[in-house]
Amino acid sequence: MALTDMAPEHTKLKRSLLGPAIFAVIGSLIVLLPVLVFDLDVGIFLSRFFALPVVFLTLLFIAMRLWDSNRRMDGLAMIAIFGITAFFVSAKSLDLRYDTQWILNSKSYKTQLLSKPENPDEGLKHIEWDGSGFAGVANNHTYLVYDPGDKLSADAKAGPSGKLPGIPCKVVEVQRMESHWYSVQFYTDTSWDDCGLAQ
């Protein structure tokens, strides 16, 4: 068989895998959507206990139809791609949430934070940006922080250790949103005014 005779078969295989791959990626984005749209607790609940099972069962049904029509590889590839992309999206869901919030509302956040009066006792200017927890149990606070000197830049790259300049409590993560602007996540049951057990 000539090499040119094989090319159409290879192209056909790529085309047949493209549809299931697109379904898998779209399914992963649907699973992420509640985390982007709703409050964090509600979004995580809806994402894990509603969107994920519904999308998985839908893709499984499609995979079974592909299996019945002798497109077994397409069905298996779709489930595998969904598993990989859903794992990645789940692991990065908070980063994607904050990036999306920043892209859509950064102007409003900047105005709100910069309009706060200066208070040297509070360290860097900040507002509570996001949070999760229920009835005072397992509360997690994330703050939007304005750092005019960009002292948090190195910590955002390397990962924080201990206390950081201008922040009263130890932090779990610092994420640079843009120059001078950072999201700072505190340990559970720790807030800017009460460092709790994280000291």
Secondary structure, 3 states (H helix, E strand, C coil): CCHHHHHHHHHHHHHHHHHHHHHHHHHHHHHHHHHHHCCHHHHHHHHHHHHHHHHHHHHHHHHHHHHHCCCHHHHHHHHHHHHHHHHHHHHCHHHHHHHHHHHHHHHHHHHHHHCCCCCHHHCCEEEEEEEEEECCEEEEEEEEEECCCCCCHHHHHHCCCCCCCCCCCCEEEEEEEECCEEEEEECCCCECCECCCCC
